Amino acid sequence: QVQLVESGGGLVQAGGSLGLSCAASGSIFRINTMGWYRQAPGQQRELVAQITRGAVTNYQDSVKGRFTISRDNVKNMVYLQMNSLKPEDTAVYYCSADAATNYRDSYRAYWGQGTQVTVSS
């Protein structure tokens, strides 16, 4: 099994910045794509940003130019730097990883428990 633990959420004023971190641990053979998703109350979970093992990134249009995703393949960590935050960025942010636990295992998606980000106006 693979466990993901997020950290770094909190309360910030509009225009401020927050950094999120996610650490993957457990029986990890290899992690491919890692990402950040978010879910606001009453809404579906949506992709915020993702990054491949080779550092190719993809962002939701609403966060382009404001958020930056990065990862450390040695430490099995993924980060999300969020700048110029807006009230509409308020949500629970979840870390995800496509991982395999051994060389014969199929890759599957693992999720963290989520961390709350609240942006006040």
C-alpha positions in Angstrom: 0.0 0.0 0.0 0.9 3.6 -0.6 0.0 6.4 1.9 -0.1 10.1 0.9 -0.1 12.8 3.6 -0.7 16.4 2.7 0.5 19.4 4.8 0.5 23.2 4.5 -3.1 24.2 4.2 -4.6 27.0 6.2 -6.3 30.4 6.1 -5.0 33.2 3.9 -6.2 36.5 2.7 -7.0 37.1 -1.0 -3.8 37.9 -2.8 -1.7 35.8 -0.4 0.3 32.7 -0.9 0.3 29.2 0.5 2.5 26.1 -0.2 1.2 22.6 0.0 3.3 19.5 0.4 2.5 15.8 0.0 4.7 12.9 1.1 4.2 9.4 -0.3 5.3 6.5 1.8 4.8 2.8 2.1 5.5 0.0 -0.3 6.5 2.1 -3.4 8.1 0.6 -6.4 7.5 3.6 -8.7 5.3 6.6 -8.9 4.3 8.0 -12.3 2.0 11.0 -12.4 1.4 13.0 -9.2 -1.2 15.7 -8.9 -3.3 18.0 -6.8 -7.1 18.0 -6.9 -9.6 20.2 -5.0 -13.2 19.9 -3.9 -15.3 22.9 -2.8 -18.5 22.3 -0.8 -21.3 21.1 -3.1 -19.0 20.7 -6.0 -17.2 17.8 -7.7 -13.5 17.1 -7.2 -11.5 18.8 -10.0 -8.0 18.6 -11.2 -5.8 21.6 -10.2 -2.4 20.5 -11.5 -0.5 17.4 -12.3 3.1 16.5 -13.1 4.7 13.5 -14.7 7.7 11.7 -13.5 9.6 13.6 -16.2 8.3 16.9 -14.9 5.8 17.6 -17.6 3.1 19.7 -16.1 -0.6 20.4 -16.7 -2.7 23.0 -15.0 -6.4 23.9 -14.8 -6.9 27.1 -16.7 -8.1 29.1 -13.7 -4.8 28.5 -11.9 -2.3 29.0 -14.7 0.2 31.6 -13.9 -0.6 31.6 -10.2 0.1 28.0 -9.1 3.2 25.9 -9.6 3.5 22.2 -9.2 6.8 20.4 -8.6 8.0 17.1 -7.3 11.0 15.3 -5.8 11.3 11.8 -7.2 13.9 10.8 -4.7 11.8 11.9 -1.7 8.5 10.8 -3.3 7.1 14.2 -2.7 4.9 16.6 -4.7 4.4 20.3 -4.0 2.0 23.0 -4.9 2.9 26.7 -4.6 -0.2 28.9 -4.7 0.2 32.6 -5.3 -2.3 35.4 -5.8 -4.9 33.3 -4.1 -8.6 34.1 -4.7 -11.7 33.3 -2.6 -12.8 30.9 -5.3 -9.6 28.8 -4.6 -11.2 27.8 -1.2 -11.5 24.0 -1.1 -10.1 20.9 0.3 -7.0 20.0 -1.6 -6.1 16.4 -2.2 -2.8 14.9 -3.3 -2.9 12.0 -5.8 -0.3 9.6 -7.1 -0.3 6.8 -9.7 1.9 4.2 -8.1 2.9 0.6 -8.3 4.0 -1.4 -5.2 6.2 -3.8 -7.1 7.5 -4.4 -10.7 4.6 -6.8 -11.4 1.9 -4.6 -9.9 -0.5 -2.5 -12.0 -0.4 1.2 -11.4 -3.4 2.6 -9.5 -4.4 5.9 -8.1 -3.8 6.7 -4.4 -5.2 9.6 -2.5 -4.4 11.7 0.5 -6.9 12.7 3.2 -7.0 16.3 2.0 -6.0 19.6 3.5 -8.3 22.7 3.8 -7.3 25.9 2.0 -9.5 28.9 2.9 -9.0 32.2 1.1 -10.8 35.2 2.7 -11.9 38.2 0.8 
